Amino acid sequence: MAGAVDTSKGLPSHPERATLEGKNKFLGFWFFLGGETILFATFFGTFLGLRGGTADGPTSADLVALDLVFIMTMLLLTSSLTSVLAMFAMKKNNFKAMMIWMWITVVLGLAFLGFEIYEFHHYVVDYQFGFSTSAFASAFYSLVGLHGAHVAFGLSWIIVLLIRYRKSGITLTNAPKFYVAGLYWHFIDVVWVFIFTVVYLMGVGG
Amino acid sequence: MATQKQEKSVIWDWLTTVDHKKIAIMYLIAGTLFFVKAGVMALFMRIQLMYPEMNFLSGQTFNEFITMHGTIMLFLAATPLLFAFMNYVIPLQIGARDVAFPFVNALGFWIFFFGGLLLSLSWFFGGGPDAGWTAYVPLSSRDYGGLGIDFYVLGLQVSGIGTLISAINFLVTIVNMRAPGMTMMRLPLFVWTSFISSTLILFAFTPLAAGLALLMLDRLFEAQYFIPSMGGNVVLWQHIFWIFGHPEVYILVLPAFGIISEVIPAFSRKRLFGYTAMVFATMIIAFLGFMVWAHHMFTVGMGPVANSIFAVATMTIAVPTGIKIFNWLFTMWGGKITFNTAMLFASSFVPTFVLGGVTGVMLAMAPVDYLYHDTYFVVAHFHYIIVGGIVLSLFAGLFYWYPKMFGHMLNETLGKLFFWVFYIGFHLTFFVQHLLGLMGMPRRVYTYLGDQGLDAFNFISTIGTFFMSAGVILLVINVIYSAFKGERVTVADPWDARTLEWATPTPVPEYNFAQTPQVRSLDPLFYEKIHGDGTMKPAEPVTDIHMPNGSILPFIMSIGLFFAGFGLIMLNMDNPIINPWIVAIGGLALTFGCMFVRSIKEDHGYHIPAEQVKADLAELKKGGN
């Protein structure tokens, strides 16, 4: 890998970890993601424990339409790919490419969020499936909604970074920030894979 | 006028500080205040139980006190007091100039503090939470729990965020900021245990945050998690609570073990016996601590298989704990022991903690637990762990590190008197509670009938609390007396100790080490005393030292979270003065606004020039330090 990195413009091969500050951010963020994993695990546990508690309301088999979820999954997985491409661009010190890939990531994420809002709206309006309908409903909205909130937070974070550093080029100060935001985005993506499996696939298949 | 201006700038200095040593002292003060508050509640509860059918407290007040006593002691007293020592000592012991994220460190303190304040406000809005510190549903559900529970939920939620980010800060500090030569297997044991305890916080406080969020949604936004008629499940709360709650014990007790492992070698004049075994025992305890949460739920009806698994896993913890106990004994064995106050606390910790551990194994036997469950036997058990373990080691650490933190000694005579009064009081209070429990006295009940055989032991137990209170008053007198009359400490190393914090001058300069030390062994300072000239070799030349700027943002961000929480609580109030949403969203906007300012404004800190550091060093040499 190191051979592929262009260090000719004075940037080290791992700009996100070149300073102590960057190293601290990098490691601290991994620990934070460890905590986030447990947070989501608890919500998953709650969902699994309560998904039978429908109290005569709609069950997941009534609700889930896999074609919609398929589109959402594709959007989010693709956005993860584009954020990887942005990190490759960063390591090659190609600032412009990094910014473009990051913006594409943002657009894909926004599209995902739009579909999720549509999905929730659809459930509430067409199925009378609100947050208080049953324990299953509360667990569903809090798990998927927590993920959605993470998507929204991640998007605003990345947008702030993109605007803040729109002209600065890649520096040792902002490289860790972009890198860490990228990590966060992957984390969101991985959580979605689990939600896709546990909430939607298991919801249809039992 | 001049003095007033001076005073203002001192307050501003403390509000904006990001120095780990000052933050440590703030944790110490805040933790002590909460400790006294919860202690007074305990005293009142014991007075209520002094005689049968007393009318000192009403049943409702008793329930509120019992809830707040437990909640405050664990979250707002023990944790911050340990954080005080961690904050002060960890960077010094690993040879670092600061923690990894000084800003986050200050933020962690203020969030904890305002969270605690939010919790305490409940008294002014119709009474404290009254569902026990475990807040079991349905006692705490929207149908049965009063407004106090909302303060419990949101106060703990806010203060938990502070604890969590501080833990991440410690983890990164210990991994990334160690001085050259300070390998992981040369870390002082207090740093090791703090490291593992921080890992536990990371993995245990997040389930708590999730659980509190669920309870909040249930109470404020009509969610149905814990409402059985709507498909909810009340045992779910117990699982979530205890998967946090059991590791919480280890979060507190592991750093306490660390303090003991520093104090006993220092005053036995021997290196810690079995260092490697101690490290791995700590890791095993931490791991098993997560695997045993359901031993709090033997009587819930999980069935014999689950009960057996959790019983066996629980008993397994006795093995690594036994390793630790024997290592402390072997450390003292044949040592030249100095019994000053710190050592008295540390050495008395060992048998007391064993007593608490033994009753723990007794409780771990699921069939017999049906007998002990919810009796005073359990109360006696966990107070032997928490007072006999954590509080005794906190006092040991206080007497041990006091000269480094405040520049003078605590009075030894008063200290020893304090030890004996407190220690006797502790055993008087809690030993007889084992017997009360075996006789069948239930816990959490505000009174009992006379002539049931419970009168004498309850009386003795209450007398014990008076002793403990007298002990704490003696400590306060000692602190005040020593501040004026105590022996001043100007030498770096008053105890002739072993670890790096004693290589820094007293008072510790803001940059800790003028030159980062080169670590050559476990117990680095002691190694230099034996093999070198008694001072640490520098690992770098004297250069400009980079320091972070102070900031008021952590303080404002925490106020924001405070109002966000308070606004949500207002949703459940009958006649809120203003729209709760304005308060809640306003608070959140304040917090996120500060985050935004922080991320937009580059803050590069400042440099202490090398000339200044050199002058400081020369000054120290002249003073013979």
Interface residues (C-beta under 8 A of the other chain):
Chain A: L20 K23 N24 L27 G28 F31 F32 G34 G35 E36 I38 L39 A41 T42 F43 G45 T46 G49 L50 G52 G53 T54 A55 F131 S132 T133 S134 A135 F136 A137 S138 A139 S142 V160 R164 T173
Chain B: A100 F101 L164 I168 N169 L171 V172 V175 N176 M177 L202 F203 F205 T206 P207 A209 A210 G211 A213 L214 L217 D218 F221 E222 A223 Q224 Y225 I227 S229 M230 G231 G232 N233 L236 H239 I240 I243 F596 S599 I600 E602
